[in-house]
Amino acid sequence: MLAKRIIPCLDIKDGRTVKGVNFVNLRDAGDPVELGALYSEQGADELVFLDITATHEKRKTLAALAHDIAEHLSIPFTIGGGIKSVEDVDVLLASGADKISINSAAVRNPQLIEDLAKRFGSQFVVVAVDAKSIDGDWFVHLNGGRLATEVRLLDWVKEAEDRGAGEILFTSMNHDGTKNGFANGITARVSETVSIPVIASGGAGNMEHFYDVFTEGKADAGLAASIFHFREIGITDLKSYLRDKGVTVRL
C-alpha cells in the first residue's frame, strides 16, 4: 500500500505566509522560507506553495521567493498561483519546483492541462480545485474562491484527469480554516471518481481528522496550514499517531 502523505501548505500573500477562514480574514503566519525549512526537517512528505492572490491580482507567482524556499528543502515542492501558460511553468521549473498547481486558468482553458502534461508529464501537473457546497451540490470556484461557476466538482475532476492531470488537490471552501474536520463525504466521492491521487484540503484541526480523511475520505494525502504554522500539531507526532492507528506513512 502506498504511504499516505502529510503536506503543509504555504499560502503566500505579499511575500508572507497567511491563513484565514473560508478563504477570508487572512492573518500572518510567518516567513515562508523559515516555515518551509522547518517542515522539511520535521519529516513532511511534500510542501505546497500557493501565491493565493496571483490570479486575482493578475500577476505571476513570486518566482524569486519560490527559489529561496526551494533552496532550503529536501522534499518535493509544488508551486501554484497565476500560472497561465507553458512559459510560466518554465520559469517555475527554473525556480526549483518539482510540480506545479493550476486552478483558475485550467477551468478557463482546459487545454492548458493537456499542454502541460504533454510538455512536462502528467506527474508534474496538479490540478487544484476549490469548491463549495451550494444547496447540496458542489460547484467549482475561481480566483481564490472569489468567483463562483456553474462547473460541478465531480464533472471537473474527471475532465481534469482525462486531460492529463496527475493529481487533484481538492479544497472544501466550506471547511477551510474551520478546524472541524475535512469534507470526508465529498472527498471520498472525488477519490472514487478519479484514479489519480487526491490531496484533501480544508478543515484539519486535530490528528483524528487526518485519520478520518485517509479512511472515510479515501484521500491519498492530507494538506493543512494553520495547525502546522501555529504549532498546534507536530508532523512527527502526527505520523506516529497515524502509524499507531494502522495508517501507512513514511517516518
ZADODREN-121386 format. One line per 8 residues: number of its first residue (from 1); for each residue x, y, z of N, C-alpha, C. Coordinates in Angstrom, 1 decimal. Layout:
NUM) X,Y,Z,X,Y,Z,X,Y,Z; ... $
//
This chain:
1) 0.8,-1.2,0.0,0.0,0.0,0.0,0.9,1.2,0.0; 0.5,2.2,-0.8,1.3,3.5,-0.9,1.1,4.2,0.4; 2.2,4.8,0.9,2.1,5.6,2.1,1.3,6.9,1.9; 0.5,7.2,3.0,-0.3,8.4,2.9,0.7,9.6,3.2; 0.4,10.7,2.6,1.3,11.8,2.7,0.8,12.9,3.5; 1.6,13.6,4.3,1.3,14.8,5.0,2.0,16.0,4.4; 1.1,17.0,4.0,1.6,18.1,3.2,1.3,19.4,3.8; 2.2,20.1,4.4,1.9,21.5,4.8,1.8,22.4,3.6 $
9) 0.9,23.4,3.7,0.7,24.4,2.6,1.0,25.8,3.1; 1.8,26.4,2.2,2.2,27.8,2.5,1.4,28.7,1.5; 0.3,29.3,2.1,-0.4,30.3,1.3,0.3,31.6,1.4; 0.7,32.2,0.3,1.6,33.4,0.3,0.8,34.6,-0.2; 0.9,35.7,0.5,0.4,37.0,0.1,1.4,38.1,0.5; 1.8,38.8,-0.5,2.8,39.9,-0.2,4.1,39.3,0.4; 4.5,38.1,0.0,5.8,37.6,0.5,5.7,36.9,1.9; 4.5,36.9,2.5,4.4,36.3,3.8,3.4,35.1,3.7 $
17) 3.6,34.2,4.7,2.6,33.1,4.8,1.4,33.6,5.6; 0.2,33.3,5.0,-1.0,33.8,5.7,-2.0,32.6,5.8; -3.0,32.8,6.7,-4.1,31.8,6.8,-5.3,32.5,7.2; -6.5,32.1,6.6,-7.7,32.6,7.0,-8.8,31.6,7.3; -10.0,31.9,7.3,-11.1,31.0,7.5,-12.1,31.2,6.3; -12.4,30.1,5.7,-13.3,30.1,4.5,-12.8,31.1,3.4; -11.4,31.1,3.3,-10.7,31.9,2.3,-10.7,33.4,2.5; -11.2,33.9,3.7,-11.1,35.3,4.0,-10.5,35.5,5.4 $
25) -10.5,36.8,5.8,-9.9,37.2,7.2,-8.5,36.6,7.4; -7.6,36.9,6.4,-6.3,36.4,6.5,-5.5,37.0,7.6; -4.6,36.2,8.3,-3.7,36.7,9.3,-2.3,36.1,9.0; -1.3,36.8,9.5,0.1,36.5,9.2,0.4,35.2,9.9; 1.2,34.3,9.2,1.6,33.0,9.9,3.1,32.8,9.8; 3.8,33.8,9.3,5.3,33.6,9.4,6.0,33.7,8.1; 7.3,33.6,8.1,8.2,33.7,7.0,8.1,32.4,6.2; 7.8,32.4,4.9,7.6,31.1,4.2,8.9,30.3,4.0 $
33) 10.1,31.0,3.9,11.4,30.3,3.8,11.7,29.5,5.1; 11.5,30.2,6.3,11.7,29.5,7.5,10.7,28.4,7.8; 9.5,28.6,7.4,8.5,27.5,7.6,8.8,26.3,6.7; 9.1,26.6,5.5,9.4,25.5,4.5,10.6,24.7,5.0; 11.6,25.3,5.5,12.8,24.6,6.0,12.4,23.8,7.2; 11.6,24.3,8.1,11.2,23.6,9.3,10.4,22.4,9.0; 9.5,22.5,8.1,8.6,21.3,7.7,9.5,20.2,7.0; 10.4,20.6,6.2,11.3,19.7,5.6,12.1,18.9,6.7 $
41) 12.6,19.6,7.7,13.3,19.0,8.8,12.4,18.0,9.6; 11.2,18.4,9.7,10.2,17.7,10.6,9.7,16.4,10.0; 9.9,16.2,8.7,9.5,15.0,8.0,8.3,15.1,7.2; 7.9,16.3,6.8,6.8,16.5,5.9,7.1,15.7,4.6; 6.1,15.2,3.9,6.4,14.4,2.7,6.5,15.3,1.5; 5.8,16.4,1.5,5.9,17.4,0.4,5.5,18.7,1.0; 5.7,19.8,0.1,5.3,21.1,0.5,4.6,21.7,-0.7; 3.5,22.5,-0.4,2.8,23.2,-1.4,2.9,24.7,-1.1 $
49) 3.3,25.5,-2.2,3.4,26.9,-2.1,2.4,27.5,-3.0; 1.4,28.2,-2.5,0.4,28.8,-3.3,0.4,30.4,-3.1; 0.7,31.1,-4.2,0.6,32.5,-4.2,-0.9,32.8,-4.4; -1.7,33.0,-3.3,-3.1,32.9,-3.3,-3.8,34.1,-4.0; -3.1,35.2,-4.2,-3.7,36.4,-4.9,-3.1,36.6,-6.3; -2.3,35.7,-6.8,-1.7,35.9,-8.0,-2.7,36.0,-9.2; -3.7,35.1,-9.2,-4.6,35.2,-10.3,-5.5,36.4,-10.1; -6.0,36.6,-8.9,-6.9,37.7,-8.7,-6.2,39.1,-9.0 $
57) -5.0,39.2,-8.7,-4.3,40.5,-9.0,-3.6,40.5,-10.3; -3.8,39.4,-11.1,-3.3,39.3,-12.5,-1.7,39.5,-12.5; -1.1,38.8,-11.7,0.4,38.8,-11.7,0.9,37.4,-11.6; 2.2,37.2,-11.8,2.8,35.9,-11.8,3.2,35.5,-10.4; 3.4,34.2,-10.3,3.8,33.6,-9.0,5.2,34.3,-8.6; 5.4,34.4,-7.3,6.7,35.1,-6.9,7.8,34.1,-7.1; 8.4,34.1,-8.3,9.4,33.1,-8.6,10.6,33.2,-7.8; 11.0,34.4,-7.4,12.2,34.6,-6.6,12.0,34.0,-5.2 $
65) 10.9,34.3,-4.6,10.6,33.7,-3.3,10.6,32.2,-3.4; 10.0,31.7,-4.4,9.9,30.2,-4.6,11.3,29.6,-4.7; 12.2,30.3,-5.3,13.6,29.9,-5.4,14.2,29.8,-4.0; 14.0,30.9,-3.2,14.5,30.9,-1.9,14.0,29.8,-1.0; 12.7,29.5,-1.2,12.1,28.4,-0.4,12.7,27.0,-0.8; 12.8,26.8,-2.1,13.3,25.5,-2.7,14.7,25.2,-2.2; 15.6,26.3,-2.1,16.9,26.1,-1.7,17.1,25.5,-0.3; 16.0,25.6,0.5,16.1,25.1,1.9,15.3,23.8,2.1 $
73) 14.9,23.1,1.0,14.1,21.9,1.1,14.8,20.7,0.6; 14.4,19.6,1.2,14.9,18.3,0.7,13.7,17.4,0.4; 12.6,18.0,0.2,11.3,17.2,-0.2,10.7,17.8,-1.4; 9.8,17.1,-2.1,9.2,17.7,-3.3,8.4,18.9,-3.0; 8.3,19.8,-4.0,7.8,21.1,-3.8,6.9,21.5,-4.9; 5.6,21.8,-4.6,4.6,22.2,-5.6,4.4,23.7,-5.5; 4.4,24.3,-6.7,4.1,25.8,-6.7,2.9,26.1,-7.5; 2.1,27.0,-7.1,0.9,27.4,-7.8,0.6,28.9,-7.6 $
81) -0.2,29.4,-8.5,-0.7,30.8,-8.4,-0.3,31.6,-9.6; -1.3,31.9,-10.4,-1.1,32.8,-11.6,-0.5,32.1,-12.8; -0.5,30.8,-12.8,0.1,30.1,-13.9,-1.0,30.0,-15.1; -0.5,30.5,-16.2,-1.5,30.5,-17.4,-0.9,29.9,-18.6; 0.4,29.6,-18.6,1.0,29.1,-19.9,2.1,28.2,-19.6; 2.6,27.5,-20.7,3.8,26.6,-20.6,5.0,27.5,-20.2; 5.0,28.7,-20.7,6.2,29.6,-20.4,6.2,29.9,-18.9; 5.1,30.1,-18.3,5.1,30.4,-16.9,5.7,29.2,-16.1 $
89) 5.4,28.0,-16.6,5.9,26.8,-15.9,7.4,26.7,-16.1; 7.9,27.0,-17.2,9.4,27.0,-17.4,10.1,27.9,-16.4; 9.5,29.0,-16.0,10.1,29.9,-15.0,10.1,29.2,-13.7; 9.0,28.5,-13.3,8.9,27.9,-12.0,9.8,26.7,-11.9; 10.0,26.0,-13.0,10.9,24.9,-13.0,12.3,25.4,-12.7; 12.7,26.5,-13.3,14.0,27.1,-13.0,14.1,27.6,-11.6; 13.0,27.8,-10.9,13.0,28.3,-9.5,13.0,27.2,-8.5; 12.9,25.9,-9.0,13.1,24.8,-8.1,11.8,23.9,-7.9 $
97) 10.8,24.2,-8.6,9.5,23.4,-8.5,9.7,22.0,-8.9; 9.1,21.0,-8.2,9.0,19.6,-8.6,7.7,19.4,-9.3; 6.7,20.1,-8.9,5.4,20.0,-9.6,4.8,21.4,-9.6; 3.8,21.6,-10.4,3.1,22.9,-10.4,1.6,22.6,-10.2; 0.9,23.6,-9.7,-0.5,23.5,-9.4,-1.2,24.6,-10.2; -2.2,24.2,-11.0,-3.1,25.1,-11.7,-4.5,25.0,-11.3; -5.2,26.1,-11.3,-6.6,26.1,-10.8,-7.5,26.9,-11.7; -7.6,28.2,-11.5,-8.5,29.0,-12.3,-8.2,29.0,-13.8 $
105) -6.9,29.0,-14.2,-6.6,29.0,-15.6,-7.0,27.7,-16.2; -6.9,26.6,-15.5,-7.3,25.3,-16.1,-8.8,25.2,-16.4; -9.6,25.8,-15.5,-11.1,25.8,-15.7,-11.4,26.7,-16.9; -10.7,27.9,-17.0,-11.0,28.8,-18.1,-10.4,28.2,-19.5; -9.3,27.5,-19.4,-8.7,26.9,-20.6,-8.3,25.5,-20.3; -9.2,24.5,-20.3,-8.8,23.1,-20.0,-7.7,22.5,-20.9; -7.5,23.1,-22.1,-6.4,22.7,-23.0,-5.1,22.8,-22.3; -5.0,23.8,-21.3,-3.7,24.0,-20.6,-3.2,22.8,-19.9 $
113) -4.2,22.0,-19.4,-3.8,20.7,-18.7,-3.1,19.8,-19.7; -3.7,19.7,-20.9,-3.1,18.8,-21.9,-1.7,19.3,-22.3; -1.6,20.6,-22.5,-0.4,21.2,-23.0,0.7,20.9,-22.0; 0.4,21.1,-20.7,1.4,20.9,-19.6,1.8,19.5,-19.5; 0.8,18.6,-19.5,1.1,17.2,-19.4,1.9,16.6,-20.5; 1.6,17.1,-21.7,2.4,16.7,-22.9,3.8,17.2,-22.8; 4.0,18.4,-22.3,5.4,19.1,-22.3,6.2,18.5,-21.1; 5.6,18.4,-19.9,6.4,18.1,-18.7,6.0,16.7,-18.1 $
121) 4.9,16.1,-18.5,4.5,14.8,-18.0,3.4,15.0,-17.0; 2.4,14.1,-16.9,1.3,14.2,-16.0,1.7,14.3,-14.6; 2.8,13.6,-14.2,3.2,13.5,-12.8,3.6,14.9,-12.3; 3.8,15.8,-13.2,4.2,17.2,-12.9,3.0,18.1,-12.7; 1.8,17.7,-13.1,0.6,18.6,-13.2,-0.4,18.3,-12.1; -0.5,19.2,-11.1,-1.5,19.1,-10.1,-2.6,20.1,-10.4; -3.9,19.6,-10.5,-5.0,20.5,-10.7,-5.7,20.7,-9.4; -5.6,21.9,-8.9,-6.2,22.3,-7.7,-7.6,22.7,-7.9 $
129) -8.5,22.3,-7.0,-10.0,22.6,-7.2,-10.5,23.2,-5.9; -11.0,24.4,-5.9,-11.7,25.0,-4.8,-13.2,24.9,-5.1; -13.9,24.2,-4.2,-15.3,24.0,-4.4,-16.1,24.3,-3.1; -17.4,24.7,-3.4,-18.3,25.0,-2.2,-19.6,24.2,-2.4; -20.1,23.8,-1.3,-21.4,23.1,-1.4,-22.5,24.2,-1.4; -23.4,24.1,-2.4,-24.5,25.1,-2.5,-25.7,24.3,-2.8; -26.6,24.4,-1.8,-27.9,23.6,-1.9,-27.7,22.2,-2.2; -26.7,21.6,-1.6,-26.4,20.1,-1.7,-25.6,19.7,-2.9 $
137) -25.2,20.6,-3.7,-24.4,20.3,-4.9,-23.1,21.1,-4.7; -22.0,20.5,-5.3,-20.7,21.1,-5.1,-20.3,21.8,-6.4; -19.9,23.1,-6.3,-19.5,23.9,-7.5,-18.1,24.4,-7.4; -17.4,24.4,-8.5,-16.0,25.0,-8.6,-16.1,26.5,-8.5; -15.1,27.0,-7.7,-14.9,28.5,-7.6,-13.5,28.9,-8.1; -13.4,30.1,-8.6,-12.1,30.5,-9.2,-11.6,31.8,-8.4; -10.4,32.2,-8.8,-9.8,33.4,-8.3,-9.7,33.4,-6.7; -9.1,32.3,-6.2,-9.0,32.2,-4.7,-10.4,32.1,-4.1 $
145) -11.4,31.5,-4.7,-12.7,31.4,-4.1,-13.6,32.5,-4.3; -13.1,33.6,-5.0,-13.9,34.8,-5.1,-15.0,34.7,-6.2; -14.9,33.8,-7.2,-15.8,33.8,-8.3,-16.4,32.4,-8.4; -17.7,32.3,-8.3,-18.5,31.1,-8.4,-18.7,30.7,-9.9; -18.7,29.5,-10.2,-19.0,29.0,-11.5,-20.2,28.0,-11.5; -20.6,27.6,-12.6,-21.7,26.5,-12.7,-21.0,25.2,-13.0; -19.7,25.1,-12.9,-19.0,23.8,-13.1,-19.1,22.9,-11.9; -19.6,21.7,-12.1,-19.8,20.8,-11.0,-18.5,20.1,-10.6 $
153) -18.2,20.0,-9.4,-17.0,19.4,-8.9,-16.6,18.1,-9.5; -17.5,17.1,-9.4,-17.2,15.8,-9.9,-17.0,15.7,-11.4; -17.7,16.5,-12.1,-17.5,16.6,-13.6,-16.1,17.1,-13.9; -15.7,18.1,-13.1,-14.5,18.8,-13.4,-13.3,17.9,-13.1; -13.3,17.3,-11.9,-12.1,16.4,-11.6,-11.9,15.3,-12.6; -13.0,14.8,-13.1,-12.9,13.7,-14.1,-12.4,14.2,-15.4; -12.8,15.4,-15.8,-12.3,16.0,-17.0,-10.8,16.3,-16.9; -10.4,16.8,-15.7,-9.0,17.1,-15.4,-8.2,15.9,-15.6 $
161) -8.6,14.8,-15.0,-7.9,13.6,-15.2,-7.8,13.1,-16.6; -8.9,13.2,-17.3,-8.9,12.8,-18.7,-8.0,13.6,-19.6; -7.8,14.9,-19.2,-6.9,15.8,-20.0,-5.5,15.7,-19.6; -5.2,14.9,-18.5,-3.8,14.6,-18.2,-3.3,15.0,-16.9; -4.2,15.5,-16.0,-3.7,15.8,-14.6,-3.2,14.6,-13.9; -2.1,14.8,-13.2,-1.5,13.7,-12.4,-2.0,13.6,-11.0; -2.7,14.6,-10.5,-3.1,14.7,-9.1,-4.2,15.7,-9.0; -5.1,15.5,-8.0,-6.1,16.5,-7.7,-5.9,17.0,-6.3 $
169) -5.8,18.3,-6.2,-5.8,19.0,-4.8,-7.1,19.6,-4.6; -8.0,18.9,-3.8,-9.4,19.4,-3.6,-9.5,20.1,-2.2; -9.9,21.3,-2.3,-10.2,22.1,-1.1,-11.7,22.4,-0.9; -12.2,22.0,0.2,-13.6,22.3,0.5,-13.6,23.7,1.1; -14.2,24.7,0.4,-14.3,26.1,0.9,-15.2,26.1,2.1; -16.1,25.2,2.3,-17.0,25.2,3.4,-16.2,24.9,4.7; -15.2,24.1,4.5,-14.4,23.6,5.7,-13.1,24.3,5.9; -12.6,25.1,5.0,-11.3,25.7,5.0,-11.2,26.6,6.3 $
177) -10.2,26.3,7.1,-9.8,27.1,8.3,-10.7,26.9,9.5; -11.7,26.0,9.3,-12.7,25.9,10.5,-12.2,24.9,11.6; -11.2,24.1,11.2,-10.6,23.1,12.1,-11.7,22.1,12.6; -12.8,21.9,11.9,-13.8,21.0,12.3,-13.7,19.6,11.6; -12.7,19.4,10.8,-12.5,18.2,10.1,-12.7,18.4,8.6; -12.0,17.5,7.8,-12.1,17.5,6.3,-13.5,17.2,5.9; -13.8,17.5,4.6,-15.1,17.1,4.0,-15.0,15.7,3.5; -15.1,14.8,4.4,-14.8,13.4,4.1,-15.8,12.8,3.1 $
185) -17.0,13.1,3.2,-18.0,12.5,2.2,-17.7,12.9,0.8; -17.6,14.2,0.5,-17.3,14.6,-0.9,-15.9,14.2,-1.3; -15.0,14.2,-0.4,-13.6,13.8,-0.7,-13.6,12.4,-1.2; -14.4,11.5,-0.5,-14.5,10.1,-0.9,-15.0,10.0,-2.3; -16.0,10.8,-2.6,-16.6,10.8,-4.0,-15.7,11.3,-5.0; -14.9,12.3,-4.7,-13.8,12.7,-5.6,-12.8,11.6,-5.8; -12.4,10.9,-4.8,-11.4,9.8,-4.9,-12.0,8.7,-5.7; -13.3,8.4,-5.6,-13.9,7.3,-6.3,-14.1,7.7,-7.8 $
193) -14.2,9.0,-8.1,-14.4,9.5,-9.4,-13.2,9.4,-10.3; -12.0,9.6,-9.7,-10.8,9.6,-10.5,-9.9,8.4,-10.0; -8.9,8.1,-10.8,-8.0,7.0,-10.5,-6.6,7.6,-10.1; -6.4,8.9,-10.2,-5.2,9.6,-9.8,-5.2,10.0,-8.3; -4.1,10.3,-7.7,-4.1,10.6,-6.3,-4.9,11.9,-6.0; -5.5,11.9,-4.8,-6.3,13.0,-4.4,-5.7,13.6,-3.1; -5.4,14.8,-3.0,-5.0,15.5,-1.8,-6.2,16.3,-1.3; -6.5,16.0,0.0,-7.6,16.6,0.7,-7.1,17.9,1.4 $
201) -7.9,18.9,1.3,-7.5,20.2,2.0,-8.8,20.9,2.5; -8.6,21.5,3.7,-9.7,22.3,4.3,-10.3,21.6,5.5; -10.0,22.1,6.7,-10.7,21.7,7.9,-9.9,21.0,8.9; -8.7,20.7,8.6,-7.9,19.9,9.6,-7.8,20.7,10.9; -8.1,20.0,12.0,-8.0,20.6,13.3,-7.3,19.8,14.4; -7.2,18.5,14.1,-6.6,17.6,15.1,-6.1,16.3,14.3; -5.4,15.5,15.0,-4.8,14.3,14.4,-5.9,13.3,13.9; -7.0,13.2,14.6,-8.1,12.3,14.2,-8.7,12.7,12.9 $
209) -8.7,14.0,12.6,-9.2,14.4,11.3,-8.4,13.9,10.1; -7.1,13.7,10.3,-6.3,13.1,9.2,-6.6,11.6,9.1; -6.7,11.0,10.2,-7.1,9.5,10.2,-8.4,9.4,9.4; -9.4,10.2,9.7,-10.7,10.2,9.1,-10.6,10.4,7.6; -9.8,11.4,7.2,-9.8,11.7,5.7,-9.1,10.6,5.0; -8.1,9.9,5.6,-7.5,8.8,5.0,-8.3,7.5,4.9; -9.2,7.4,5.9,-10.1,6.2,5.9,-11.5,6.5,5.3; -12.2,7.3,5.9,-13.5,7.7,5.4,-13.4,8.4,4.1 $
217) -12.5,9.4,4.0,-12.4,10.2,2.8,-11.6,9.6,1.7; -10.9,8.5,1.9,-10.2,7.8,0.9,-9.1,8.7,0.2; -8.6,9.7,0.9,-7.6,10.6,0.3,-6.3,9.9,0.3; -5.4,10.3,-0.6,-4.1,9.8,-0.7,-3.1,10.7,0.1; -3.5,12.0,0.4,-2.7,12.9,1.1,-3.6,13.9,1.9; -3.1,14.4,3.0,-3.8,15.4,3.7,-3.0,16.6,3.8; -3.6,17.7,3.4,-2.9,19.0,3.4,-3.5,19.9,4.4; -2.6,20.7,5.1,-3.1,21.6,6.2,-2.1,22.8,6.3 $
225) -2.6,23.8,6.9,-1.8,25.0,7.0,-1.7,25.5,8.5; -2.8,26.1,9.0,-2.7,26.8,10.3,-2.3,25.8,11.4; -2.7,24.6,11.5,-2.4,23.7,12.6,-0.9,23.5,12.6; -0.2,23.5,11.5,1.2,23.4,11.4,1.9,24.7,11.7; 1.4,25.8,11.0,2.1,27.1,11.2,2.1,27.6,12.6; 1.0,27.3,13.3,0.9,27.8,14.7,1.2,26.7,15.7; 1.9,25.7,15.3,2.5,24.7,16.2,1.4,23.9,17.0; 0.2,23.8,16.4,-0.8,23.0,17.1,-0.6,21.5,17.0 $
233) 0.0,21.1,15.9,0.3,19.7,15.7,1.7,19.6,15.1; 2.5,18.7,15.7,3.8,18.4,15.1,3.7,17.3,14.1; 4.4,17.5,13.0,4.3,16.5,11.9,4.8,15.1,12.3; 5.9,15.1,13.1,6.4,13.8,13.6,5.4,13.1,14.5; 4.8,13.9,15.4,3.7,13.3,16.3,2.5,12.8,15.5; 2.2,13.6,14.5,1.0,13.2,13.6,1.3,11.9,12.9; 2.5,11.7,12.4,2.8,10.5,11.7,2.9,9.3,12.6; 3.4,9.5,13.8,3.4,8.4,14.8,2.0,8.0,15.2 $
241) 1.1,9.0,15.4,-0.3,8.7,15.7,-0.9,7.9,14.6; -0.7,8.3,13.3,-1.3,7.6,12.2,-0.8,6.2,12.1; 0.5,6.0,12.3,1.1,4.7,12.2,0.5,3.8,13.3; 0.3,4.3,14.5,-0.2,3.5,15.6,-1.7,3.1,15.3; -2.3,3.9,14.4,-3.7,3.7,14.1,-3.8,2.8,12.8; -2.7,2.3,12.3,-2.7,1.4,11.2,-2.6,2.0,9.8; -2.3,3.3,9.8,-2.2,4.0,8.5,-0.7,4.0,8.1; -0.5,3.6,6.8,0.9,3.6,6.3,1.4,5.0,6.0 $
249) 2.5,5.4,6.7,3.1,6.7,6.5,4.6,6.5,6.5; 5.3,7.5,5.9,6.8,7.4,5.9,7.3,8.1,7.2; 8.1,7.4,7.9,8.6,8.0,9.2,10.1,8.4,9.0 $
//
